[in-house]
Amino acid sequence: MDCQPWMTDQQRAMTAVFAQPAERRRSMPPNAHQPPAPQRARVSSFERASIDEIRRHARRLAVFATAVGRHIGLADGDLQRLRTGSLLHDVGKTALPPQVLFKCGRLTAEEFAAVKYHPVIGDLLCAQVPGLSALRPMVRHHHERLDGSGYPDGLAGDAIPLLAQIVGVADVFDALVYARPYKPAFDADHAFSLLRREVDLGWRSADLVDALIAIVESGEADWLSTVASV
């Protein structure tokens, strides 16, 4: 692939990952959900739209996650890795059927199992691209929870890498304040209360949630303009 000369090695690697949709689909688990035959003719444009939405979500998440990292005093190198890992965290979803990703109703057990596999798919994709080894923990572990109830590996506590924890908190916040097919956008106060509930349940770090809330309340990360403009 002819990458622009100003791209970093990680940006070139990200471009390579996004450039091969057929290979991404071959990384799907063998029993993953596929759209019914009559719908397959419509998948092409729908798939393009779903990848665009994944990218928009990733750009918003990168704003929130990097601001949290800066707030807690991460070094510049970690901030760069955090930003790039945030942009790439959901790359595994590009291998999933858009009818599942953007379904308005409740997912079936089979569909939910396929969605929960996306961190593994993303990790496998990143493993094939030189230069992404430092980002793989964020891609694989951003859905883990501190109490061990997350996925895909059921990691708990400090076994979950800090950068993956930050991506996870930012991911939840973006999912709350941005509309999804199955839910409206929530205001910041409601999102804060739900994040604090996840702390009480033992899923999230109180320090990271408090950092994100402080950032939004202070305007350090202008989430309203970010959500509106992406």
N, C-alpha and C positions, 0 to 999 in steps of 0.2 A: 504494500500500500504506500502511496506517495503522500507522506505526512509533511505538514508545513515545517520549515526549519526551526521555527521558534517554539515548537512543541517540546515539552519535557519528555523524558523517557516514559514516565508513567502515563502522560497524555497520549503518547503514541500507542502504548499498550492498550489503553482504554479504547482508542479508535479501532484497534484490531479486534477487540472483543465484540464491539457493536457491529462490526462489518460483515459478520458471517451468520445470518439468520438460519440457514439450513443446518449448519454445524451446531448451532444452539439447540435446535429442535432434536438433533440426534443425541443430545445429552439428557433428554427427558428420561425419567424412569420408565420401564417398559409398560407399567400399568397406568400411566398418567392419563387423565381425561383428554379425550379428543372430541371436537365438535361433531355433531351428527352430519352425515354425508350431504344432505340438502343445503347445509349452511356453509360448506367449505368454499363455495364459489365466492362468498362474501368476505372470507377471512382476510384476504390480502389488504384491502383498505382499512379494515377494522384493526388488523395487526399493526399497520403503520401508525394508526391513531393511538393504539395502546402503548407502543414504544415511545411515542412523543410524550404521552402522559407520564410514563415512568421517568423520562428525562426531566420533565418539569418538576416532578416531585423530588427528584434527586438534587436539582439545583436549589430548591427551597431548603431542603434538609441540610445541604452543605453550608448555607448561611447560618442556620441555627446551631449546628454541631460545632462549626469553627468558632462561633461566638462563645459557646460554652467552654470549649477548650482554652480559648484566650482568657476567659474569666477565671478559670481555675489555675492559670499559670503554666500551661503546657509550653514546651520549647518550640521554636520555629519549625524544626524538622517534624515534630509530632503534629503540629498544626497543618502542615502541608499534607502529611499522610492522612490526617483526619478529613481534610477537605476532599482529597482525591478518593479516599475510601467511601465517603458519603456519596459522591457522584456515581460510584460503581456499586453501591451496596445491593441494589435490587436487579442487577444485570441478569440474574437467574430467572426473573419473571418474564424476560423476553422470550423464553422458551415455552411458556405456558399459554394455553388457548385464551385469547382475549375475552371470549364469552364467559370464561370462568373468572378472570381477573376483574371484570367490570359487570358482573352479574348483580342485578338489583335485589334478588331474593336471597334466601338462605342457601348456602352451599350444601351440596350433598356430602356425605362422608368421604366419598371418592374424590370429589373436587377439593375438599379441604385438605385431604392428604397430599394432593398434587401441589396445592399452594404452599403447604408447609415444607415441601421439598425444595423450594426455590433457593434457599441459602446454600444447599448442597450443590445444586446445579451451578450457581454462581461461583462457588469455590472451585468446582471442577473446571469451569471455563477459565478462571484466573490462573489455575495451575498450568494451563497450556500456553500461557503468554509470558515470556520473559519480562521481568521487571515488576511483577505484581505480587511477589511473595509477601511483602510487608503489609499489603492490603487485605490479604485473604482472611485474617481473623475477623475483620470488620464485616466482610461479605458473609462469612459463615455464621457468625455468632451474634448478629445484631438483634435476633429474636430470643436470645437466652434471657432467663430471669434469675435474680439473685438467689431465689429459694430453690432453684433447680427445676422449676416447672416449665421452662421454655423449651425451644427447639432450635436446631435439630439434635443436639448432643446432650441436652439436659445438664449443662454446666451450672455450677452454683458459686456464689461468692466471688472471691478473688480469682477463681479459675477463668472467669469471663474477662477478657482483656479490657482495660480501661477505655480504649478508643471504641471498642465495640459497644460498651455500655453507653458511651456518649451518643453514638449513632442511634442506639435503641431508644433513648429518651427523646432525642430530636425527632425520630421517626414517629413515635406515638403522638408527640405534639402536633406535627404536621398533619397526621391523619385526623386529629381532632378538629383543628381550626380550618381545614380545607374540606370542601364537600366531596363526598364519595357517592357512587351510585346507590349505596344502601343507607346513607345518612346525610343530613345537612351539615353545613359548617357550624361549629360551635364557637361561641365567643371565648375570649381569653380566660375570663374568670371561671367559666365552666370547665375549660380545658385544664386549668390549674387544679381545680378540685378533683378531677379525675386522675391527674398525675399524682397528686398527694395520696389519693386512695391506693394507687399502685405502690407507693412507698409503704403505706400501712399494711398492705398485703405481703410485703417482703419481696416485691418484684423489682423495685428500682432503688437506686442510691438516693438517699435524701439530699446529699450534698449536690449531686448532679441536677436533680429536679429543682432544688432551691436556686442553683446557678442559672438554669434556664428561665425560671420565673423572674429572677432579678434582672436578667438581660432584657426580657420583654417589657417589664414594667419601667425600666430605665430608658428604653428606646435604643439601647446599644445595638440590638438587631431589630430593625424596623420591620416586623413581621407583617404588618398590615400592607405596606407597599410591596413587600416581597410576594405575598400571596396574590395581590391584585395584579402584579405586573408580569408574572411568569406564566 
